[in-house]
Amino acid sequence: MFKFLYSTQKLVILACLSSLFFPSSLLAKSLPPNPILMAQNPSSDDLYKQAKEELSEDVYVIYRVVERIARANGLDNMPWRVGIVDEYNINAFATEVNLVAIYTGILDQLAGDSSAIACVIGHEMAHHVKRHIALAPAEELALKKRIQEEAEKQVLAEIQDAKSDATGTSVGGAVLQIVGGFVGGWGRRAGNVGNSALQDASRQRLAQAEERVKEIVEEKNAELEQKLAENNRKQEFEADEIGYQYIAKAGFDAEGCIRVMDVLGRTSGAEFDTTHPAIPKRVEQLRALMNQYPPATLAQEGESLIKSTQPLTYDLSKDGQSLRINSRRGGSAADDIDRRFN
């Protein structure tokens, strides 16, 4: 998300928004068959003129941005989908396959600045290209497994210590039964460590062991949250870096990314690391990237790709809500097979 969202939990919430994608006020009208869009090699002038007439202003801008970024960076071998969330939120997010959704709030705050809007979109496209969305569940599962194993080892050590200090009685089973619901259920798997009844003499030690085990579980849960946040921040930095290169190659003003950060920097908590890096850190990285990869050099690389490709057409996606920016093969498999086999 351009604070930014792509976590599974938040996407489930956002996917339930009844206003997700193109309300009728945002998509100017349905997209009927159009001779310009259906042409094998439509001219850019004709295509863009038709798009500006046919689409609402915000949708037109997003189409032009995605179309140019895709061509300038060799990302036009697949279709992209874009949608607008009709909610005044200063944000955007990536979800599903090649879908970029942008809130009306950030479009309003970046009105008149297509380069800043391009930076938002380039960041979300980078999340897709780097497979952050696809890899996030597997990475989270692996991290949870590692933390879980470490917690289990510590707890078992505490249990063994409690057993040896309880005049031969076993407190392990009772301790794990009490706290077994923490950290993914590892306690239930290890609950057969102890099998004797508690003696009065060991009750105090048991209480101490219970408290220590709870402390371990709390520590490990906090560590898990911290590691997940660190991984998320790493991916956000990566999306910032790649998104910057995307828009620079497409010929947009690289300073647009700094202007986006200025807007985000005025939101609550922007100066702190959370699941996303603090805004000052992101600005610092962007400045360093501009020195490392000068915008003018990147723009030359992108321009050569744009000159060698055809403008990308668009259609209403088959979900009936989002706009699909077609790949270089166009939007009709029927047309493609006719071209190949007459």
C-alpha positions as YAML, in Angstrom:
chain: A
units: angstrom
residues:
- id: 1
  name: MET
  ca: [0.00, 0.00, 0.00]
- id: 2
  name: PHE
  ca: [1.21, 3.55, -0.34]
- id: 3
  name: LYS
  ca: [1.38, 3.55, 3.27]
- id: 4
  name: PHE
  ca: [0.86, 0.69, 1.77]
- id: 5
  name: LEU
  ca: [-1.58, -2.22, 2.04]
- id: 6
  name: TYR
  ca: [-1.16, -5.73, 0.81]
- id: 7
  name: SER
  ca: [-1.45, -7.84, 3.94]
- id: 8
  name: THR
  ca: [-3.99, -10.65, 3.74]
- id: 9
  name: GLN
  ca: [-5.99, -9.46, 6.73]
- id: 10
  name: LYS
  ca: [-6.47, -5.93, 5.47]
- id: 11
  name: LEU
  ca: [-7.18, -7.04, 1.93]
- id: 12
  name: VAL
  ca: [-10.05, -9.17, 3.18]
- id: 13
  name: ILE
  ca: [-11.49, -6.10, 4.87]
- id: 14
  name: LEU
  ca: [-10.97, -3.89, 1.83]
- id: 15
  name: ALA
  ca: [-12.37, -6.48, -0.55]
- id: 16
  name: CYS
  ca: [-15.65, -6.21, 1.34]
- id: 17
  name: LEU
  ca: [-16.03, -2.51, 0.59]
- id: 18
  name: SER
  ca: [-19.16, -2.09, -1.48]
- id: 19
  name: SER
  ca: [-17.61, 0.92, -3.21]
- id: 20
  name: LEU
  ca: [-14.48, -0.88, -4.37]
- id: 21
  name: PHE
  ca: [-13.31, -0.12, -7.92]
- id: 22
  name: PHE
  ca: [-15.33, 1.96, -10.33]
- id: 23
  name: PRO
  ca: [-18.60, 3.48, -9.09]
- id: 24
  name: SER
  ca: [-20.72, 4.77, -11.96]
- id: 25
  name: SER
  ca: [-19.60, 8.31, -11.26]
- id: 26
  name: LEU
  ca: [-15.95, 7.39, -11.78]
- id: 27
  name: LEU
  ca: [-16.18, 5.27, -14.88]
- id: 28
  name: ALA
  ca: [-17.72, 7.61, -17.42]
- id: 29
  name: LYS
  ca: [-19.74, 4.92, -19.17]
- id: 30
  name: SER
  ca: [-19.55, 1.31, -20.29]
- id: 31
  name: LEU
  ca: [-16.99, 0.56, -22.94]
- id: 32
  name: PRO
  ca: [-18.68, -0.53, -26.20]
- id: 33
  name: PRO
  ca: [-16.77, -2.09, -29.08]
- id: 34
  name: ASN
  ca: [-14.65, 0.67, -30.51]
- id: 35
  name: PRO
  ca: [-12.90, 0.64, -33.89]
- id: 36
  name: ILE
  ca: [-9.90, 2.48, -32.47]
- id: 37
  name: LEU
  ca: [-9.47, 0.08, -29.57]
- id: 38
  name: MET
  ca: [-9.99, -2.93, -31.85]
- id: 39
  name: ALA
  ca: [-7.41, -1.82, -34.41]
- id: 40
  name: GLN
  ca: [-4.31, -3.98, -34.55]
- id: 41
  name: ASN
  ca: [-1.95, -0.99, -34.37]
- id: 42
  name: PRO
  ca: [-3.92, 2.03, -33.13]
- id: 43
  name: SER
  ca: [-2.08, 5.32, -33.19]
- id: 44
  name: SER
  ca: [-1.29, 6.78, -29.81]
- id: 45
  name: ASP
  ca: [-2.97, 10.11, -30.69]
- id: 46
  name: ASP
  ca: [-6.25, 8.45, -31.66]
- id: 47
  name: LEU
  ca: [-6.21, 6.00, -28.75]
- id: 48
  name: TYR
  ca: [-5.42, 8.58, -26.07]
- id: 49
  name: LYS
  ca: [-7.94, 11.05, -27.49]
- id: 50
  name: GLN
  ca: [-10.63, 8.39, -27.41]
- id: 51
  name: ALA
  ca: [-9.69, 7.42, -23.86]
- id: 52
  name: LYS
  ca: [-9.89, 11.01, -22.65]
- id: 53
  name: GLU
  ca: [-13.37, 11.35, -24.13]
- id: 54
  name: GLU
  ca: [-14.59, 8.00, -22.87]
- id: 55
  name: LEU
  ca: [-13.16, 7.77, -19.35]
- id: 56
  name: SER
  ca: [-13.56, 9.97, -16.33]
- id: 57
  name: GLU
  ca: [-10.57, 12.19, -15.59]
- id: 58
  name: ASP
  ca: [-9.13, 10.07, -12.77]
- id: 59
  name: VAL
  ca: [-9.52, 6.82, -14.70]
- id: 60
  name: TYR
  ca: [-7.95, 8.39, -17.79]
- id: 61
  name: VAL
  ca: [-4.93, 9.53, -15.77]
- id: 62
  name: ILE
  ca: [-4.47, 6.10, -14.21]
- id: 63
  name: TYR
  ca: [-4.76, 4.42, -17.60]
- id: 64
  name: ARG
  ca: [-2.13, 6.70, -19.15]
- id: 65
  name: VAL
  ca: [0.22, 6.20, -16.19]
- id: 66
  name: VAL
  ca: [-0.03, 2.39, -16.14]
- id: 67
  name: GLU
  ca: [0.19, 2.18, -19.94]
- id: 68
  name: ARG
  ca: [3.36, 4.26, -20.05]
- id: 69
  name: ILE
  ca: [5.06, 2.58, -17.08]
- id: 70
  name: ALA
  ca: [4.31, -0.84, -18.57]
- id: 71
  name: ARG
  ca: [5.79, 0.01, -21.96]
- id: 72
  name: ALA
  ca: [8.85, 1.83, -20.60]
- id: 73
  name: ASN
  ca: [9.78, -1.06, -18.32]
- id: 74
  name: GLY
  ca: [8.95, -4.11, -20.40]
- id: 75
  name: LEU
  ca: [5.88, -4.86, -18.25]
- id: 76
  name: ASP
  ca: [3.48, -4.98, -21.18]
- id: 77
  name: ASN
  ca: [3.54, -8.74, -21.65]
- id: 78
  name: MET
  ca: [0.55, -9.08, -19.34]
- id: 79
  name: PRO
  ca: [-2.60, -7.07, -18.68]
- id: 80
  name: TRP
  ca: [-2.89, -4.79, -15.67]
- id: 81
  name: ARG
  ca: [-6.06, -3.96, -13.79]
- id: 82
  name: VAL
  ca: [-6.79, -0.71, -12.00]
- id: 83
  name: GLY
  ca: [-9.62, 0.37, -9.74]
- id: 84
  name: ILE
  ca: [-10.62, 3.31, -7.60]
- id: 85
  name: VAL
  ca: [-11.92, 2.93, -4.06]
- id: 86
  name: ASP
  ca: [-14.53, 5.64, -3.55]
- id: 87
  name: GLU
  ca: [-13.36, 6.55, -0.05]
- id: 88
  name: TYR
  ca: [-11.37, 9.56, 1.11]
- id: 89
  name: ASN
  ca: [-8.29, 7.74, 2.32]
- id: 90
  name: ILE
  ca: [-4.69, 8.77, 1.61]
- id: 91
  name: ASN
  ca: [-3.67, 5.39, 0.33]
- id: 92
  name: ALA
  ca: [-3.47, 2.76, -2.40]
- id: 93
  name: PHE
  ca: [-2.91, -0.99, -2.42]
- id: 94
  name: ALA
  ca: [-2.05, -3.98, -4.58]
- id: 95
  name: THR
  ca: [-4.06, -7.19, -4.48]
- id: 96
  name: GLU
  ca: [-5.10, -10.27, -6.44]
- id: 97
  name: VAL
  ca: [-3.21, -10.61, -9.74]
- id: 98
  name: ASN
  ca: [-1.91, -7.36, -11.25]
- id: 99
  name: LEU
  ca: [-4.65, -5.27, -9.65]
- id: 100
  name: VAL
  ca: [-3.82, -1.78, -8.37]
- id: 101
  name: ALA
  ca: [-6.49, 0.04, -6.36]
- id: 102
  name: ILE
  ca: [-6.27, 3.72, -5.44]
- id: 103
  name: TYR
  ca: [-8.37, 5.67, -2.99]
- id: 104
  name: THR
  ca: [-10.06, 8.89, -4.09]
- id: 105
  name: GLY
  ca: [-8.40, 10.66, -1.16]
- id: 106
  name: ILE
  ca: [-4.87, 10.32, -2.47]
- id: 107
  name: LEU
  ca: [-6.00, 11.19, -6.00]
- id: 108
  name: ASP
  ca: [-7.55, 14.37, -4.61]
- id: 109
  name: GLN
  ca: [-4.42, 15.30, -2.66]
- id: 110
  name: LEU
  ca: [-2.24, 14.70, -5.72]
- id: 111
  name: ALA
  ca: [-4.54, 16.49, -8.15]
- id: 112
  name: GLY
  ca: [-2.58, 18.19, -10.92]
- id: 113
  name: ASP
  ca: [0.52, 16.08, -10.30]
- id: 114
  name: SER
  ca: [0.59, 13.11, -12.65]
- id: 115
  name: SER
  ca: [4.19, 12.29, -11.65]
- id: 116
  name: ALA
  ca: [3.23, 11.90, -7.99]
- id: 117
  name: ILE
  ca: [0.28, 9.69, -8.98]
- id: 118
  name: ALA
  ca: [2.69, 7.70, -11.16]
- id: 119
  name: CYS
  ca: [4.92, 7.14, -8.13]
- id: 120
  name: VAL
  ca: [2.00, 5.69, -6.17]
- id: 121
  name: ILE
  ca: [1.10, 3.40, -9.07]
- id: 122
  name: GLY
  ca: [4.71, 2.41, -9.79]
- id: 123
  name: HIS
  ca: [5.14, 1.38, -6.15]
- id: 124
  name: GLU
  ca: [2.07, -0.88, -6.30]
- id: 125
  name: MET
  ca: [3.13, -2.38, -9.64]
- id: 126
  name: ALA
  ca: [6.50, -3.17, -8.04]
- id: 127
  name: HIS
  ca: [4.75, -5.13, -5.29]
- id: 128
  name: HIS
  ca: [3.23, -7.30, -8.02]
- id: 129
  name: VAL
  ca: [6.41, -7.74, -10.04]
- id: 130
  name: LYS
  ca: [8.44, -8.70, -6.95]
- id: 131
  name: ARG
  ca: [5.68, -11.13, -5.93]
- id: 132
  name: HIS
  ca: [5.37, -9.61, -2.46]
- id: 133
  name: ILE
  ca: [1.68, -10.47, -2.36]
- id: 134
  name: ALA
  ca: [2.18, -14.05, -3.51]
- id: 135
  name: LEU
  ca: [5.14, -14.70, -1.21]
- id: 136
  name: ALA
  ca: [3.82, -12.97, 1.92]
- id: 137
  name: PRO
  ca: [1.75, -15.93, 3.26]
- id: 138
  name: ALA
  ca: [4.61, -18.41, 2.80]
- id: 139
  name: GLU
  ca: [7.13, -16.04, 4.39]
- id: 140
  name: GLU
  ca: [4.82, -15.40, 7.33]
- id: 141
  name: LEU
  ca: [4.22, -19.12, 7.82]
- id: 142
  name: ALA
  ca: [7.96, -19.87, 7.81]
- id: 143
  name: LEU
  ca: [8.61, -17.10, 10.32]
- id: 144
  name: LYS
  ca: [5.84, -18.31, 12.60]
- id: 145
  name: LYS
  ca: [7.24, -21.84, 12.46]
- id: 146
  name: ARG
  ca: [10.71, -20.67, 13.44]
- id: 147
  name: ILE
  ca: [9.45, -18.54, 16.32]
- id: 148
  name: GLN
  ca: [7.23, -21.39, 17.44]
- id: 149
  name: GLU
  ca: [10.13, -23.86, 17.54]
- id: 150
  name: GLU
  ca: [12.27, -21.44, 19.52]
- id: 151
  name: ALA
  ca: [9.45, -20.84, 22.00]
- id: 152
  name: GLU
  ca: [8.90, -24.56, 22.41]
- id: 153
  name: LYS
  ca: [12.55, -25.17, 23.25]
- id: 154
  name: GLN
  ca: [12.54, -22.44, 25.88]
- id: 155
  name: VAL
  ca: [9.32, -23.67, 27.44]
- id: 156
  name: LEU
  ca: [10.53, -27.26, 27.60]
- id: 157
  name: ALA
  ca: [13.70, -26.06, 29.30]
- id: 158
  name: GLU
  ca: [11.59, -24.22, 31.88]
- id: 159
  name: ILE
  ca: [9.52, -27.35, 32.43]
- id: 160
  name: GLN
  ca: [12.56, -29.51, 32.96]
- id: 161
  name: ASP
  ca: [13.86, -26.98, 35.46]
- id: 162
  name: ALA
  ca: [10.53, -26.96, 37.26]
- id: 163
  name: LYS
  ca: [10.45, -30.78, 37.38]
- id: 164
  name: SER
  ca: [13.90, -31.01, 38.89]
- id: 165
  name: ASP
  ca: [13.01, -28.42, 41.50]
- id: 166
  name: ALA
  ca: [9.71, -29.99, 42.51]
- id: 167
  name: THR
  ca: [10.95, -33.02, 44.49]
- id: 168
  name: GLY
  ca: [10.47, -35.44, 41.66]
- id: 169
  name: THR
  ca: [6.99, -34.43, 40.60]
- id: 170
  name: SER
  ca: [6.16, -33.34, 37.07]
- id: 171
  name: VAL
  ca: [4.69, -29.92, 36.46]
- id: 172
  name: GLY
  ca: [5.23, -29.99, 32.73]
- id: 173
  name: GLY
  ca: [1.84, -31.33, 31.69]
- id: 174
  name: ALA
  ca: [-0.06, -28.87, 33.85]
- id: 175
  name: VAL
  ca: [1.97, -25.89, 32.69]
- id: 176
  name: LEU
  ca: [1.53, -26.73, 29.03]
- id: 177
  name: GLN
  ca: [-2.15, -27.42, 29.47]
- id: 178
  name: ILE
  ca: [-2.63, -23.92, 30.88]
- id: 179
  name: VAL
  ca: [-0.63, -22.05, 28.23]
- id: 180
  name: GLY
  ca: [-1.01, -24.47, 25.33]
- id: 181
  name: GLY
  ca: [-3.35, -22.13, 23.49]
- id: 182
  name: PHE
  ca: [-0.54, -19.64, 22.86]
- id: 183
  name: VAL
  ca: [1.75, -19.57, 19.81]
- id: 184
  name: GLY
  ca: [0.02, -21.80, 17.33]
- id: 185
  name: GLY
  ca: [-0.79, -24.69, 19.64]
- id: 186
  name: TRP
  ca: [2.73, -26.00, 20.21]
- id: 187
  name: GLY
  ca: [1.82, -26.54, 23.87]
- id: 188
  name: ARG
  ca: [-0.68, -29.22, 22.94]
- id: 189
  name: ARG
  ca: [1.98, -31.10, 21.00]
- id: 190
  name: ALA
  ca: [4.42, -30.99, 23.90]
- id: 191
  name: GLY
  ca: [1.87, -31.62, 26.62]
- id: 192
  name: ASN
  ca: [2.89, -35.22, 27.19]
- id: 193
  name: VAL
  ca: [6.15, -34.19, 28.79]
- id: 194
  name: GLY
  ca: [4.75, -34.62, 32.27]
- id: 195
  name: ASN
  ca: [2.24, -37.15, 33.50]
- id: 196
  name: SER
  ca: [2.31, -37.14, 37.34]
- id: 197
  name: ALA
  ca: [-0.07, -35.35, 39.64]
- id: 198
  name: LEU
  ca: [1.07, -32.23, 41.41]
- id: 199
  name: GLN
  ca: [2.06, -32.45, 45.02]
- id: 200
  name: ASP
  ca: [1.37, -29.68, 47.46]
- id: 201
  name: ALA
  ca: [5.09, -29.06, 47.80]
- id: 202
  name: SER
  ca: [5.38, -28.19, 44.11]
- id: 203
  name: ARG
  ca: [2.43, -25.83, 43.79]
- id: 204
  name: GLN
  ca: [4.52, -22.73, 44.34]
- id: 205
  name: ARG
  ca: [7.08, -23.89, 41.79]
- id: 206
  name: LEU
  ca: [4.28, -24.64, 39.35]
- id: 207
  name: ALA
  ca: [2.91, -21.11, 39.71]
- id: 208
  name: GLN
  ca: [6.37, -19.71, 39.05]
- id: 209
  name: ALA
  ca: [6.78, -21.99, 36.03]
- id: 210
  name: GLU
  ca: [3.40, -20.93, 34.67]
- id: 211
  name: GLU
  ca: [4.33, -17.26, 34.90]
- id: 212
  name: ARG
  ca: [7.69, -17.84, 33.25]
- id: 213
  name: VAL
  ca: [6.12, -19.80, 30.40]
- id: 214
  name: LYS
  ca: [3.59, -17.03, 29.84]
- id: 215
  name: GLU
  ca: [6.44, -14.54, 29.75]
- id: 216
  name: ILE
  ca: [8.21, -16.64, 27.12]
- id: 217
  name: VAL
  ca: [5.07, -16.85, 25.01]
- id: 218
  name: GLU
  ca: [4.51, -13.09, 25.24]
- id: 219
  name: GLU
  ca: [8.13, -12.44, 24.31]
- id: 220
  name: LYS
  ca: [7.91, -14.75, 21.31]
- id: 221
  name: ASN
  ca: [4.63, -13.27, 20.14]
- id: 222
  name: ALA
  ca: [6.17, -9.79, 20.35]
- id: 223
  name: GLU
  ca: [9.22, -11.05, 18.47]
- id: 224
  name: LEU
  ca: [6.97, -12.51, 15.78]
- id: 225
  name: GLU
  ca: [5.13, -9.22, 15.32]
- id: 226
  name: GLN
  ca: [8.44, -7.38, 15.15]
- id: 227
  name: LYS
  ca: [9.87, -9.75, 12.54]
- id: 228
  name: LEU
  ca: [6.74, -9.53, 10.41]
- id: 229
  name: ALA
  ca: [6.89, -5.73, 10.57]
- id: 230
  name: GLU
  ca: [10.59, -5.75, 9.64]
- id: 231
  name: ASN
  ca: [9.88, -7.96, 6.64]
- id: 232
  name: ASN
  ca: [7.05, -5.69, 5.59]
- id: 233
  name: ARG
  ca: [9.25, -2.60, 5.85]
- id: 234
  name: LYS
  ca: [11.91, -4.33, 3.77]
- id: 235
  name: GLN
  ca: [9.37, -4.99, 1.02]
- id: 236
  name: GLU
  ca: [8.14, -1.39, 1.16]
- id: 237
  name: PHE
  ca: [11.68, -0.08, 0.69]
- id: 238
  name: GLU
  ca: [12.09, -2.47, -2.25]
- id: 239
  name: ALA
  ca: [8.82, -1.30, -3.82]
- id: 240
  name: ASP
  ca: [9.90, 2.33, -3.35]
- id: 241
  name: GLU
  ca: [13.20, 1.64, -5.11]
- id: 242
  name: ILE
  ca: [11.70, -0.24, -8.04]
- id: 243
  name: GLY
  ca: [8.73, 2.10, -8.31]
- id: 244
  name: TYR
  ca: [11.10, 5.07, -8.55]
- id: 245
  name: GLN
  ca: [12.97, 3.42, -11.41]
- id: 246
  name: TYR
  ca: [9.70, 2.57, -13.15]
- id: 247
  name: ILE
  ca: [8.45, 6.14, -13.22]
- id: 248
  name: ALA
  ca: [11.85, 7.63, -14.11]
- id: 249
  name: LYS
  ca: [12.13, 5.28, -17.09]
- id: 250
  name: ALA
  ca: [8.62, 6.27, -18.10]
- id: 251
  name: GLY
  ca: [9.69, 9.91, -18.20]
- id: 252
  name: PHE
  ca: [7.79, 11.18, -15.17]
- id: 253
  name: ASP
  ca: [9.32, 13.72, -12.80]
- id: 254
  name: ALA
  ca: [11.24, 11.71, -10.18]
- id: 255
  name: GLU
  ca: [10.57, 14.45, -7.62]
- id: 256
  name: GLY
  ca: [6.95, 13.31, -7.77]
- id: 257
  name: CYS
  ca: [7.92, 10.56, -5.32]
- id: 258
  name: ILE
  ca: [9.20, 13.17, -2.86]
- id: 259
  name: ARG
  ca: [5.94, 15.08, -3.19]
- id: 260
  name: VAL
  ca: [4.00, 11.91, -2.41]
- id: 261
  name: MET
  ca: [6.09, 11.42, 0.71]
- id: 262
  name: ASP
  ca: [5.35, 15.00, 1.71]
- id: 263
  name: VAL
  ca: [1.64, 14.22, 1.63]
- id: 264
  name: LEU
  ca: [2.07, 10.93, 3.48]
- id: 265
  name: GLY
  ca: [4.33, 12.66, 5.99]
- id: 266
  name: ARG
  ca: [1.36, 14.70, 7.18]
- id: 267
  name: THR
  ca: [-0.60, 11.63, 8.24]
- id: 268
  name: SER
  ca: [-0.63, 10.37, 11.82]
- id: 269
  name: GLY
  ca: [2.42, 8.35, 12.87]
- id: 270
  name: ALA
  ca: [4.31, 8.92, 9.63]
- id: 271
  name: GLU
  ca: [7.50, 9.80, 11.49]
- id: 272
  name: PHE
  ca: [7.73, 6.36, 13.12]
- id: 273
  name: ASP
  ca: [8.53, 2.84, 11.91]
- id: 274
  name: THR
  ca: [5.40, 0.69, 11.99]
- id: 275
  name: THR
  ca: [4.55, -2.01, 9.49]
- id: 276
  name: HIS
  ca: [5.91, 0.59, 7.06]
- id: 277
  name: PRO
  ca: [9.14, 2.57, 7.24]
- id: 278
  name: ALA
  ca: [9.07, 6.06, 8.69]
- id: 279
  name: ILE
  ca: [8.55, 8.65, 5.97]
- id: 280
  name: PRO
  ca: [11.89, 10.45, 6.61]
- id: 281
  name: LYS
  ca: [13.70, 7.15, 6.00]
- id: 282
  name: ARG
  ca: [11.84, 6.63, 2.74]
- id: 283
  name: VAL
  ca: [12.70, 10.15, 1.59]
- id: 284
  name: GLU
  ca: [16.34, 9.54, 2.45]
- id: 285
  name: GLN
  ca: [16.38, 6.35, 0.38]
- id: 286
  name: LEU
  ca: [14.70, 8.06, -2.57]
- id: 287
  name: ARG
  ca: [17.27, 10.85, -2.56]
- id: 288
  name: ALA
  ca: [20.06, 8.28, -2.53]
- id: 289
  name: LEU
  ca: [18.42, 6.41, -5.43]
- id: 290
  name: MET
  ca: [18.23, 9.59, -7.49]
- id: 291
  name: ASN
  ca: [21.98, 9.98, -7.10]
- id: 292
  name: GLN
  ca: [22.67, 6.32, -7.81]
- id: 293
  name: TYR
  ca: [20.27, 6.09, -10.76]
- id: 294
  name: PRO
  ca: [19.94, 9.58, -12.32]
- id: 295
  name: PRO
  ca: [16.43, 10.15, -13.66]
- id: 296
  name: ALA
  ca: [17.68, 11.43, -17.01]
- id: 297
  name: THR
  ca: [19.64, 8.23, -17.66]
- id: 298
  name: LEU
  ca: [16.67, 6.07, -16.73]
- id: 299
  name: ALA
  ca: [14.38, 8.15, -18.94]
- id: 300
  name: GLN
  ca: [16.59, 7.49, -21.95]
- id: 301
  name: GLU
  ca: [16.40, 3.75, -21.35]
- id: 302
  name: GLY
  ca: [12.64, 3.86, -21.05]
- id: 303
  name: GLU
  ca: [12.14, 6.05, -24.09]
- id: 304
  name: SER
  ca: [13.87, 3.52, -26.32]
- id: 305
  name: LEU
  ca: [11.42, 0.85, -25.17]
- id: 306
  name: ILE
  ca: [8.43, 3.10, -25.64]
- id: 307
  name: LYS
  ca: [9.48, 3.90, -29.20]
- id: 308
  name: SER
  ca: [9.75, 0.22, -30.01]
- id: 309
  name: THR
  ca: [6.26, -0.69, -28.73]
- id: 310
  name: GLN
  ca: [2.67, 0.06, -29.62]
- id: 311
  name: PRO
  ca: [0.29, 1.92, -27.29]
- id: 312
  name: LEU
  ca: [-1.70, -0.40, -25.04]
- id: 313
  name: THR
  ca: [-5.46, -0.52, -25.43]
- id: 314
  name: TYR
  ca: [-7.94, -0.85, -22.58]
- id: 315
  name: ASP
  ca: [-11.22, -2.57, -21.79]
- id: 316
  name: LEU
  ca: [-13.58, -3.06, -18.89]
- id: 317
  name: SER
  ca: [-12.31, -6.13, -17.05]
- id: 318
  name: LYS
  ca: [-14.46, -9.23, -16.98]
- id: 319
  name: ASP
  ca: [-15.15, -8.55, -13.30]
- id: 320
  name: GLY
  ca: [-17.29, -5.68, -14.61]
- id: 321
  name: GLN
  ca: [-15.67, -3.22, -12.20]
- id: 322
  name: SER
  ca: [-12.00, -2.60, -12.90]
- id: 323
  name: LEU
  ca: [-10.34, -1.22, -16.02]
- id: 324
  name: ARG
  ca: [-8.00, -3.62, -17.80]
- id: 325
  name: ILE
  ca: [-4.96, -2.16, -19.55]
- id: 326
  name: ASN
  ca: [-4.29, -4.81, -22.15]
- id: 327
  name: SER
  ca: [-0.95, -6.44, -22.84]
- id: 328
  name: ARG
  ca: [0.86, -5.83, -26.10]
- id: 329
  name: ARG
  ca: [-1.26, -8.64, -27.60]
- id: 330
  name: GLY
  ca: [-4.43, -6.61, -27.14]
- id: 331
  name: GLY
  ca: [-7.63, -7.50, -25.34]
- id: 332
  name: SER
  ca: [-9.21, -10.09, -27.63]
- id: 333
  name: ALA
  ca: [-8.01, -13.67, -27.98]
- id: 334
  name: ALA
  ca: [-10.38, -14.00, -30.94]
- id: 335
  name: ASP
  ca: [-8.61, -11.18, -32.76]
- id: 336
  name: ASP
  ca: [-5.26, -12.73, -31.90]
- id: 337
  name: ILE
  ca: [-6.17, -16.14, -33.35]
- id: 338
  name: ASP
  ca: [-7.54, -14.49, -36.49]
- id: 339
  name: ARG
  ca: [-4.29, -12.58, -36.95]
- id: 340
  name: ARG
  ca: [-2.28, -15.77, -36.57]
- id: 341
  name: PHE
  ca: [-4.37, -18.05, -38.76]
- id: 342
  name: ASN
  ca: [-6.47, -15.72, -40.92]
...
